[in-house]
Structures are given as C-alpha cells and as structure tokens.
Amino acid sequence: ACQELAGFYCNGCNRIFCQQHAYEHRQSFYEQLDWLTVDHDDFVCTLNDNASIAERNYLSKQIIDKWEEESIGNIRKIAAEARLALIDA
C-alpha cells in the first residue's frame, strides 16, 4: 500500500489516492475513454452488417441508446474525477 499522504477521493470507486496514484487512476479513465472510441468504431461496423433497413434502423437505435447511456455515465465519472483533482491540486 502507498505510504504517501492521501489527497484525492474517487467518488466512482470510493477510494482515496495519493497524488501519484490519483494520476494513475485518472490515466485508467483516459484508457477507458480510448476504449470507448474503439466501441464506437465497433458500433459503426455493426451498422454496416447485412440486416434489412428496418431491422438495421431498429437495432441501430437500440445500440445508439445504449452507447449514449454508457458514454454519458463514463464521461460524468471522468468529469467528477477531474473536478476533484482540481480541488485537490
């Protein structure tokens, strides 16, 4: 365990981090954001499959809705972390 003074509380995982580990924790969110981009690319590929137009539209809407909800949740979590980092800096 880290012996440095804690100064960063993560609302997302309810853990406390020193400055260095807070940076590493934030980096993991940036990596998740990169994966979100990959998910988006996968989503685009899914749209291009051989389903009929009506099926594709229905499935696309479901995928878009799910992607939107997950993206907003991830962005809110990362934004909260960034705000806390500014307060603790």
N, C-alpha and C positions, 0 to 999 in steps of 0.2 A: 504494500500500500504506500501511497505517496505521503511523505512526511512534511511537505510544504504547507504553508498556511492556505486554507481554503478561502475562496473568494467568489466562486461562481456556482449558483444553484440552478440546476436544469429542471424546469417545470415538466418537461416531457418525460424524463426518466426518474425524477425525484432524487437526483444525486448531487453531491457537492464536489467541485473540482478546484484544484489549484489553477494558477494562470496557464501553465504549460498544458495540463491535461484538459482544461477548458478549450484551449486552442485545438487540441487533437480531437476533442468531442465535436467541436464545430466543423472540423475538417470532415468528419464522418458524415455530417449532414450535407456538406458540399458534394461528397461522393454519392450520396443518395440522390441528390439533385441531378447529378450526371446520369445515374441510372434511370431517373425519370425521363430524361431525354431519350435514352435507349428505349424505354417503354413507349414513348411517343412514336419513335421510328417503327417499333413493332406494331403499334396501333395502325399506322399508315399502311403497313404491309397487309394487315388483317382486312383493311378496307378494300384492298385490291384483289381479294380472292374471287372465286368463281360463283359466288352466290347471286341469285337473281337481284334485280334492282330493289324490289320491295323488301326482300329479306335483308339485303345489304343495308338499306336505309334503317330498318328496324334494329338490326344488330349494331349498326354504327351508332345510332342514338344511345343504345344501352352502353356501349363501350365508351362513348364520349361522356355520358353522365357519370359513369364510374370513374373514369380518368379525371374528370373535373373534381369530383369529391375528394379523391385521393390526393390530387395535386394541391388543392386548397388546404387540406389538412397538413400536408408536408410543408407547404410554404408558411402557413401560420406557425407551425412548430419552429421552423428555422428562423422566422422573423422574431419570435419570442426569445429565442436563444441569442440572437444578435442584439436585441434591445437590452437583455440582461448583461451581455458582455460590455456594452457601452456604459451601463450603470456601474459595473464592477471595475471598469478600466481606470 
